[in-house]
């Protein structure tokens, strides 16, 4: 799933590649992908995109102050810019054709289709945006912001920092990396964190996301909009590999259909965390 670093770079590329280009046609290839009926997407035809912005995990392509496309790529969606004569595959859910002969396509592989597109008068009309938390790379994201959010909150660290109503844009992959960098157990309750630990977590959220953006800018090189390789991640999806810091084998636990990767030594004082799969099925 694209998370904040990938989406920051996607926004930059879209801004460079689509702003100012006039829309010749819009085709909804999979009806379920479009979650709104008013305004009609055909109102965008003949207009150029004037700006591209991002809010959390949503990309917002705006024609006017009162006409926007809000795209959430969910788990496996991606954006492709290609010639209009390129074959439209079954994975293509939405096609924006520009008057100069290129398309911006929303493509989603796999049998389960989750990508969501909203045509709205105001991005805040999308519930997930209206209820979104603080942007972690904004000036509003302060240590005090985290202290206040965590006070009395009985929630595990990974669940807390991936809660989009608290902090937007962080998903399971970068949460694993942030908690590893902060040397914090993913199942530690945030209400029990000391101020010093919260300061460390705040620092690592900003550092990990910022460094990932720079790496991904190099990977994309302004020419494609696809999922990042993410081969620079240190623990995510690396179970059984040695920790790059201490050499302990990276562990993996799963809960609520989500996997979490961590170092037992660096993050759990040498303890192998209990995998919820082992007892929930008993």
C-alpha angles and dihedrals in degrees: 000000000000110000133188098293094051092044094050089057093042089054091052092050093046091050089054096042107038110023110107095017116122119235114236098181145346124214125190102208095179112035094205092062092071111072099185138057101190124088096033112235088229087074087075093061112108093020129101126231106254100188145000121214138167133223114184107306093344127098115208119204109190129198096174138350089272102036122067142154113217115197127192110186093196116187106337109005121125139177123238129189111201144143116289089239092061111114113263107231128209088253091064112104104170134020128196111189120199123211091245094065104264131113135215105209133188108217127186123180124200134055096272110073114202108153112124127204124184126190104205144164091226127019087225087068086077106086095217090056095044090054097040121132131222123314106244094218094049129098089249091066101089135154088254089055089060094041090055094044094050097043108118092348111142097203133119117254098248093048091048098052093044093050102112092204088063106032121006130218101023115117134174097286099054092037088061090050094046094050091047091051090048091047089233129144112244090225096050111122109242092217087068096053119114120231089252090055091049090051089052092048091049091051094049094047089058095040098046094047094044094049091047090054091055093049093048092049087061093046094050094040088190094284107093142033106210137119115297116247089230091200088145094069113112104208111003110109091356101111112157093022121111117266109253089226107042107006096241112141112262112250131217133207130176130210131164090002092301125114123221124197123201145151112253091208102041096040109023106034091252095310120134104224117236113256108230089214090070096063107020089072096049 
